[in-house]
Amino acid sequence: MPRSLDTRASSRICPHGESCDGVKVRLERYGGATGIVAVAAIVTQFFLVGTAGTDAPSLLRARTRWELATFMRVIGGLGIMWFTTGFATRLRRFGFTPAGPSTIVLGAGLLWGAVWLISAVFNSVAIAEAVRGGNEWSVSWLSILGAQTVLVLTPTL
C-alpha cells in the first residue's frame, strides 16, 4: 500500500516531512502539570478569601486580595480544562471509543472548569460594583454567588 494511503498512526507524515511517531502533543505533555497548577490555584484562592461572601466596604478594604482570588479562579478553571483535555486525549489513545470514558471525563472536566470561570466572573462583577459605588445588596449577592457557586455545583459533578 502506498504510504500516502496508509492511515495507520505509524505512517503519518508531519508538515516538515519527518515521521510523527515520536512527536508528543504539548497539550498532553503539560496536562499533568496544569492539573497541579489548577489545584494549587484553587487552594490558594480559598486561603485568600475563604468560602463566605462579603459586603462592599470590606471588599474595598481587601480589594487586592479579592482580585488575586479572582485571578486564581481563572487559572484554576483553565488548568482544570487543560488537564482534563489532555487526560481525555490519553484515554482515546489507549483504544477507548470516542463515546466511552474519554467523553465523560472531557465533559465533566470542561463543565467543572466552566463553573470556576463563572465564579470568577461573579467575583469580578462584585469588585466592579463595589468600586463603582453600586448597590450594597448587589455587591453582597454577587460575592456570595462567586464564593458559593463552586461549593454548591462541585458535588453534583
Buried (B, 14 or more C-beta within 10 A) or exposed (E): EEEEEEEEEEBEEEEEEEEEEEEEEEBBEBBEEBBEBBBBBBEBBBEBBEEEBBEBEBBBEBEEBBBBBBBBBBBBBBBBBBBBBBBBBBBBEEEBEEEEBBBEBBEBBBBBBBBBBBBBBBBBBBBEBBEEEBEEEBBBBBBBBBBBBBEEBEEEE
